[in-house]
Amino acid sequence: MARREFARNQREQIVERAKRDGVICCEGCGLVLAGKPYEIDHIIAEALRPEADKQKPITIAEGQLLGKDCCHRGQNGKTRQDVKAIAKGKRQYDRANGLKTKAKAKIPSPPKSPEPAPKLDFTRRRNLYEARS
């Protein structure tokens, strides 16, 4: 099923909810976002929701306004945490349903010789124009 997106009027309501004293603030950390970029994000990532939840229409209670730099896409941002959680969920699903492939056998490397190979002597030169006998 396709990802559910917030309608324009829902996004406007989320922005209004995030305003404090007429200024838009990040709902994650409370930072004032005066002119800074922000995004409206799902509180629970859509990929982690059960299919039954995805059949229902989306509400503004399922969204939050996050600053792009502070809470959403930063070093410890929600997007990075969501990606990790989604990957873990997929691994757990695959393991529970027997879909995980077993590791392939490694090709054995040739045995190492006990003595190192003799080095060739390239310092001695042969005259190319000598007559052969």
Backbone as a chain_set.jsonl record, in Angstrom:
{"seq": "MARREFARNQREQIVERAKRDGVICCEGCGLVLAGKPYEIDHIIAEALRPEADKQKPITIAEGQLLGKDCCHRGQNGKTRQDVKAIAKGKRQYDRANGLKTKAKAKIPSPPKSPEPAPKLDFTRRRNLYEARS", "coords": {"N": [[0.837, -1.175, 0.0], [0.42, 2.288, -0.633], [2.279, 5.009, 0.75], [0.801, 7.007, 3.238], [-0.025, 10.37, 3.01], [-0.104, 13.649, 4.483], [-2.872, 15.838, 4.11], [-3.261, 19.117, 2.638], [-4.724, 20.91, 4.332], [-4.458, 19.539, 6.743], [-1.709, 19.677, 7.175], [-1.503, 22.437, 7.546], [-2.931, 22.684, 9.947], [-1.254, 21.264, 11.664], [0.994, 22.911, 11.633], [-0.098, 25.206, 12.811], [-0.632, 24.155, 15.344], [1.973, 23.827, 16.233], [2.838, 26.366, 16.739], [4.072, 28.762, 19.028], [3.376, 31.467, 20.862], [2.932, 32.782, 18.447], [5.1, 32.063, 16.891], [6.719, 29.624, 14.958], [7.636, 26.535, 16.285], [9.847, 23.759, 16.864], [8.42, 20.626, 17.386], [9.718, 18.54, 18.495], [12.025, 19.327, 20.012], [11.541, 21.913, 20.828], [12.84, 24.102, 19.762], [13.024, 27.355, 18.371], [11.912, 27.986, 15.172], [12.382, 30.187, 13.37], [12.12, 31.053, 10.284], [13.739, 28.928, 9.578], [14.23, 25.757, 7.917], [11.676, 23.252, 8.01], [9.976, 20.115, 8.55], [7.046, 18.129, 8.155], [6.33, 15.299, 9.832], [5.597, 11.787, 10.155], [4.662, 10.48, 13.302], [4.936, 7.799, 14.082], [6.73, 5.801, 11.968], [5.605, 5.169, 8.658], [6.278, 2.741, 7.468], [6.566, 1.082, 9.616], [4.082, 0.694, 10.615], [1.192, -1.38, 11.196], [-0.701, -3.138, 8.672], [-3.452, -2.864, 9.045], [-3.712, -0.389, 10.31], [-2.996, 1.29, 8.242], [-5.153, 1.315, 6.581], [-6.987, 3.048, 7.605], [-8.038, 6.502, 7.554], [-5.638, 9.163, 7.639], [-4.744, 11.176, 10.451], [-4.278, 14.398, 12.128], [-3.151, 13.933, 14.553], [-1.32, 11.974, 14.168], [0.896, 13.153, 13.16], [3.804, 15.344, 13.276], [5.591, 18.42, 13.677], [8.829, 18.948, 12.766], [12.068, 20.362, 13.112], [14.314, 20.611, 10.416], [17.119, 20.504, 10.716], [17.575, 20.191, 13.47], [16.009, 18.078, 14.724], [14.959, 16.303, 12.801], [16.529, 15.47, 10.454], [19.091, 15.437, 11.381], [22.224, 14.461, 13.005], [21.472, 12.661, 15.076], [18.884, 12.332, 14.27], [15.307, 11.855, 13.671], [14.709, 10.585, 11.245], [16.98, 9.016, 10.691], [16.865, 7.245, 12.846], [14.432, 6.019, 12.264], [15.028, 4.676, 9.86], [16.852, 2.764, 10.759], [15.176, 1.297, 12.502], [13.245, 0.32, 10.71], [14.807, -1.326, 9.039], [15.625, -3.207, 10.934], [13.15, -4.316, 11.61], [12.472, -5.535, 9.166], [14.507, -7.464, 8.996], [13.861, -9.047, 11.238], [11.324, -9.97, 10.477], [11.97, -11.456, 8.177], [13.626, -13.437, 9.314], [11.814, -14.699, 11.063], [10.034, -15.804, 9.275], [11.496, -17.595, 7.842], [12.946, -16.651, 5.671], [15.483, -15.767, 5.562], [18.622, -16.046, 4.093], [21.124, -18.553, 4.193], [24.566, -18.273, 5.075], [26.97, -18.403, 2.515], [29.305, -21.017, 1.68], [32.752, -20.519, 2.157], [35.33, -20.2, -0.274], [38.1, -22.255, -0.139], [41.395, -21.093, 0.504], [44.542, -21.493, -1.228], [47.078, -23.636, 0.174], [49.687, -22.244, 2.167], [53.112, -21.939, 1.347], [55.891, -23.257, 3.193], [58.413, -22.035, 2.986], [59.595, -18.917, 1.811], [59.357, -17.815, -1.618], [62.254, -17.81, -3.774], [64.002, -14.782, -4.427], [64.347, -13.065, -7.483], [67.288, -12.149, -9.288], [67.763, -9.169, -10.554], [69.778, -7.448, -11.066], [72.036, -8.152, -12.527], [73.015, -7.747, -15.83], [72.548, -8.664, -19.216], [74.36, -8.652, -22.244], [72.827, -7.666, -25.123], [73.708, -7.776, -27.728], [75.617, -9.685, -28.191], [77.378, -12.255, -29.878], [75.999, -15.443, -30.523], [77.043, -18.62, -29.519]], "CA": [[0.0, 0.0, 0.0], [1.191, 3.521, -0.745], [2.458, 5.794, 1.973], [-0.246, 8.002, 3.444], [0.512, 11.719, 3.172], [-1.018, 14.598, 5.09], [-3.501, 16.786, 3.187], [-2.81, 20.494, 2.856], [-5.346, 21.496, 5.522], [-3.879, 18.865, 7.904], [-0.384, 20.276, 7.382], [-1.727, 23.761, 8.122], [-3.338, 22.506, 11.34], [-0.061, 20.854, 12.42], [1.821, 24.115, 11.78], [-0.762, 26.04, 13.818], [-0.436, 23.508, 16.641], [3.377, 23.98, 16.621], [3.153, 27.768, 17.035], [4.097, 29.22, 20.411], [3.414, 32.943, 20.831], [2.963, 33.225, 17.06], [6.345, 31.649, 16.242], [6.753, 28.174, 14.736], [8.664, 25.854, 17.079], [9.998, 22.323, 16.64], [7.68, 19.866, 18.391], [10.617, 17.565, 19.093], [12.922, 19.897, 21.032], [11.086, 23.235, 21.233], [13.666, 25.143, 19.156], [12.292, 28.316, 17.54], [12.305, 27.794, 13.774], [12.087, 31.427, 12.666], [12.7, 31.047, 8.941], [14.533, 27.723, 9.325], [13.42, 24.723, 7.266], [11.052, 22.241, 8.856], [9.215, 19.091, 7.834], [5.978, 17.48, 8.904], [6.718, 13.895, 9.808], [4.746, 10.844, 10.883], [5.232, 10.155, 14.608], [5.366, 6.412, 13.875], [7.044, 5.671, 10.543], [4.583, 4.419, 7.926], [6.756, 1.386, 7.195], [6.467, 0.295, 10.842], [2.674, 0.55, 10.982], [0.528, -2.571, 10.67], [-1.556, -2.886, 7.507], [-4.783, -2.435, 9.498], [-3.646, 1.054, 10.553], [-2.843, 2.009, 6.973], [-6.45, 1.37, 5.916], [-7.717, 4.167, 8.183], [-7.548, 7.811, 7.099], [-4.612, 9.738, 8.502], [-5.194, 12.321, 11.241], [-3.175, 15.283, 12.513], [-2.529, 13.384, 15.761], [-0.257, 11.072, 13.73], [1.992, 13.934, 12.593], [4.482, 16.329, 14.107], [6.449, 19.345, 12.956], [10.204, 18.831, 13.25], [13.085, 21.144, 12.415], [15.133, 19.74, 9.556], [18.489, 20.377, 11.222], [17.694, 19.834, 14.886], [15.393, 16.812, 15.146], [14.486, 15.398, 11.76], [17.562, 14.881, 9.604], [20.403, 15.654, 11.979], [23.051, 13.296, 13.335], [20.627, 11.737, 15.837], [17.534, 12.694, 13.868], [14.264, 10.837, 13.63], [14.801, 9.821, 9.999], [18.034, 8.015, 10.861], [16.341, 6.24, 13.771], [13.383, 5.279, 11.552], [15.668, 3.783, 8.895], [17.381, 1.632, 11.537], [14.056, 0.498, 13.012], [12.626, -0.36, 9.574], [15.714, -2.408, 8.634], [15.551, -4.248, 11.967], [11.855, -4.973, 11.449], [12.551, -6.412, 7.99], [15.346, -8.611, 9.351], [13.1, -9.901, 12.14], [10.269, -10.601, 9.686], [12.602, -12.478, 7.335], [14.089, -14.525, 10.169], [10.647, -15.402, 11.6], [9.351, -16.507, 8.193], [12.43, -18.481, 7.16], [13.38, -16.057, 4.41], [16.889, -15.381, 5.642], [19.488, -16.996, 3.415], [22.284, -18.966, 4.971], [25.836, -17.791, 4.535], [27.58, -19.328, 1.557], [30.595, -21.562, 2.102], [33.882, -19.788, 1.595], [36.249, -20.981, -1.097], [39.356, -22.348, 0.617], [42.566, -20.527, -0.151], [45.593, -22.504, -1.371], [47.958, -23.673, 1.349], [50.882, -21.412, 2.074], [54.357, -22.709, 1.379], [56.633, -22.943, 4.417], [59.548, -21.165, 2.687], [59.263, -17.908, 0.811], [59.934, -18.048, -2.937], [63.524, -17.086, -3.934], [63.901, -13.537, -5.171], [65.124, -13.056, -8.712], [68.335, -11.148, -9.309], [67.62, -8.342, -11.745], [70.882, -6.493, -11.126], [72.974, -8.59, -13.551], [72.461, -7.516, -17.158], [73.147, -9.432, -20.292], [74.561, -7.868, -23.446], [71.896, -8.171, -26.131], [74.341, -7.837, -29.047], [76.703, -10.671, -28.251], [77.161, -13.358, -30.829], [75.73, -16.695, -29.845], [77.96, -19.673, -29.95]], "C": [[0.886, 1.243, 0.0], [1.252, 4.246, 0.598], [1.361, 6.844, 2.061], [0.407, 9.351, 3.705], [-0.551, 12.61, 3.801], [-1.569, 15.533, 4.016], [-3.04, 18.202, 3.547], [-3.42, 21.089, 4.128], [-4.834, 20.825, 6.801], [-2.491, 19.424, 8.206], [-0.512, 21.662, 8.0], [-2.106, 23.661, 9.595], [-2.14, 22.096, 12.21], [0.86, 22.046, 12.636], [1.206, 25.033, 12.833], [-0.565, 25.466, 15.219], [0.991, 23.733, 17.159], [3.746, 25.417, 16.98], [3.074, 28.038, 18.528], [4.309, 30.738, 20.368], [3.57, 33.459, 19.402], [4.2, 32.82, 16.284], [6.341, 30.123, 16.114], [7.931, 27.58, 15.5], [8.684, 24.372, 16.728], [9.251, 21.588, 17.752], [8.547, 18.799, 19.049], [11.432, 18.147, 20.23], [12.504, 21.279, 21.491], [11.89, 24.379, 20.653], [12.804, 26.054, 18.28], [12.826, 28.214, 16.117], [11.965, 29.025, 12.94], [12.808, 31.428, 11.319], [13.547, 29.835, 8.624], [13.644, 26.655, 8.688], [12.879, 23.715, 8.28], [10.318, 21.24, 7.972], [8.135, 18.55, 8.753], [6.169, 15.983, 8.715], [5.688, 13.06, 10.542], [5.421, 10.513, 12.214], [5.743, 8.725, 14.595], [5.569, 6.25, 12.373], [6.003, 4.786, 9.856], [5.01, 2.98, 7.662], [6.646, 0.489, 8.423], [5.018, 0.068, 11.283], [2.117, -0.765, 10.45], [-0.414, -2.191, 9.522], [-2.939, -2.398, 7.915], [-4.813, -0.935, 9.771], [-3.606, 1.842, 9.256], [-4.155, 2.118, 6.211], [-7.265, 2.57, 6.404], [-7.196, 5.484, 7.613], [-6.583, 8.401, 8.123], [-5.17, 10.968, 9.222], [-3.992, 13.176, 11.635], [-2.491, 14.794, 13.781], [-1.373, 12.449, 15.414], [0.943, 11.813, 13.163], [2.583, 14.891, 13.592], [5.36, 17.196, 13.226], [7.837, 19.27, 13.575], [11.116, 19.736, 12.435], [13.981, 20.209, 11.62], [16.507, 19.485, 10.144], [18.555, 19.854, 12.653], [17.174, 18.432, 15.185], [15.104, 15.829, 14.022], [15.603, 14.722, 10.988], [18.97, 15.055, 10.157], [21.122, 14.349, 12.28], [22.252, 12.241, 14.088], [19.158, 11.968, 15.514], [16.579, 11.513, 13.762], [14.361, 9.997, 12.365], [15.84, 8.715, 10.117], [17.567, 6.889, 11.787], [15.271, 5.385, 13.091], [13.989, 4.274, 10.577], [16.226, 2.552, 9.607], [16.255, 0.719, 12.0], [13.38, -0.284, 11.89], [13.495, -1.53, 9.121], [15.667, -3.554, 9.648], [14.24, -5.016, 11.853], [11.844, -5.934, 10.271], [13.39, -7.646, 8.285], [14.594, -9.579, 10.253], [11.994, -10.643, 11.394], [10.853, -11.73, 8.835], [13.039, -13.682, 8.157], [12.911, -15.351, 10.68], [9.939, -16.23, 10.533], [10.283, -17.394, 7.377], [12.948, -17.946, 5.843], [14.849, -15.674, 4.408], [17.743, -16.462, 4.984], [20.675, -17.329, 4.305], [23.545, -18.463, 4.293], [26.425, -18.855, 3.612], [28.933, -19.802, 2.087], [31.717, -20.786, 1.414], [34.75, -20.734, 0.779], [37.574, -21.05, -0.348], [40.517, -21.76, -0.178], [43.643, -21.61, -0.249], [46.51, -22.496, -0.152], [49.217, -22.842, 1.111], [52.115, -22.293, 2.16], [55.159, -22.32, 2.614], [57.803, -21.991, 4.174], [59.122, -20.125, 1.659], [59.968, -18.223, -0.513], [61.232, -17.254, -3.073], [63.322, -15.842, -4.783], [64.814, -13.614, -6.385], [66.123, -11.909, -8.676], [68.242, -10.376, -10.62], [68.77, -7.346, -11.882], [71.886, -6.87, -12.207], [72.327, -8.444, -14.92], [73.242, -8.301, -18.193], [73.287, -8.519, -21.509], [73.696, -8.468, -24.554], [72.567, -8.377, -27.483], [75.515, -8.799, -29.108], [76.345, -11.74, -29.267], [76.935, -14.616, -30.042], [76.679, -17.759, -30.341], [77.249, -20.964, -30.192]], "O": [[1.976, 1.236, 0.572], [0.377, 4.097, 1.451], [1.034, 7.493, 1.068], [1.303, 9.452, 4.543], [-1.748, 12.356, 3.668], [-0.839, 15.969, 3.126], [-2.501, 18.438, 4.628], [-2.709, 21.708, 4.919], [-4.778, 21.474, 7.846], [-2.141, 19.622, 9.37], [0.272, 22.029, 8.875], [-1.65, 24.467, 10.406], [-2.027, 22.531, 13.356], [1.447, 22.184, 13.709], [1.928, 25.581, 13.665], [-0.354, 26.215, 16.173], [1.207, 23.821, 18.367], [4.847, 25.667, 17.471], [2.142, 27.607, 19.205], [5.334, 31.21, 19.877], [4.256, 34.453, 19.168], [4.341, 33.198, 15.121], [5.996, 29.419, 17.063], [9.065, 28.046, 15.386], [7.664, 23.801, 16.342], [9.431, 21.896, 18.93], [8.15, 18.216, 20.057], [11.53, 17.542, 21.297], [13.063, 21.786, 22.464], [11.651, 25.532, 21.014], [11.951, 25.573, 17.534], [14.028, 28.337, 15.879], [11.318, 28.902, 11.9], [13.988, 31.773, 11.245], [14.037, 29.714, 7.501], [12.431, 26.654, 8.9], [13.536, 23.379, 9.266], [10.074, 21.496, 6.792], [8.295, 18.519, 9.973], [6.171, 15.473, 7.595], [4.992, 13.548, 11.432], [6.63, 10.288, 12.249], [6.857, 8.459, 15.045], [4.662, 6.537, 11.592], [5.575, 3.774, 10.412], [4.163, 2.086, 7.637], [6.634, -0.735, 8.292], [4.769, -0.676, 12.232], [2.516, -1.22, 9.378], [-0.861, -1.048, 9.429], [-3.542, -1.596, 7.201], [-5.816, -0.275, 9.499], [-4.134, 2.952, 9.188], [-4.267, 2.927, 5.29], [-8.14, 3.054, 5.686], [-6.03, 5.57, 7.228], [-6.709, 8.161, 9.324], [-5.976, 11.71, 8.66], [-2.843, 12.754, 11.5], [-1.362, 15.197, 14.062], [-0.535, 12.161, 16.268], [1.909, 11.184, 12.73], [1.974, 15.218, 14.61], [5.816, 16.768, 12.166], [8.0, 19.501, 14.773], [10.958, 19.863, 11.221], [14.36, 19.141, 12.1], [17.01, 18.363, 10.077], [19.498, 19.148, 13.008], [17.865, 17.665, 15.856], [15.012, 14.628, 14.272], [15.613, 13.495, 10.884], [19.944, 14.833, 9.437], [20.689, 13.274, 11.866], [22.344, 11.054, 13.774], [18.293, 11.819, 16.377], [16.982, 10.35, 13.763], [14.113, 8.792, 12.418], [15.595, 7.59, 9.683], [17.846, 5.717, 11.534], [15.205, 4.175, 13.31], [13.514, 3.143, 10.48], [16.089, 1.431, 9.117], [16.368, -0.503, 11.902], [12.982, -1.431, 12.093], [12.977, -2.612, 8.848], [15.669, -4.726, 9.27], [14.225, -6.24, 11.985], [11.274, -7.021, 10.358], [13.035, -8.752, 7.877], [14.673, -10.793, 10.064], [11.756, -11.823, 11.655], [10.295, -12.826, 8.78], [12.844, -14.823, 7.739], [12.997, -16.579, 10.726], [9.314, -17.243, 10.847], [9.891, -17.893, 6.322], [13.352, -18.725, 4.979], [15.397, -15.299, 3.372], [17.599, -17.646, 5.286], [21.161, -16.491, 5.065], [23.574, -18.257, 3.08], [26.377, -20.05, 3.903], [29.611, -19.097, 2.833], [31.625, -20.447, 0.234], [34.885, -21.914, 1.102], [38.118, -20.016, 0.04], [40.593, -21.923, -1.396], [43.659, -22.541, 0.556], [46.693, -21.456, 0.481], [49.729, -22.759, -0.006], [52.166, -23.254, 2.927], [55.11, -21.166, 3.04], [58.154, -21.216, 5.064], [58.367, -20.434, 0.737], [61.043, -18.824, -0.524], [61.324, -16.143, -2.551], [62.557, -15.856, -5.747], [65.915, -14.161, -6.317], [65.854, -10.845, -8.118], [68.609, -10.892, -11.675], [68.721, -6.476, -12.752], [72.536, -5.984, -12.76], [71.229, -8.95, -15.153], [74.437, -8.557, -18.046], [72.408, -7.696, -21.767], [73.827, -9.649, -24.879], [72.025, -9.101, -28.319], [76.332, -8.708, -30.025], [75.179, -12.074, -29.477], [77.583, -14.85, -29.021], [77.062, -17.753, -31.511], [77.878, -21.956, -30.562]]}, "num_chains": 1, "name": "protein.A"}
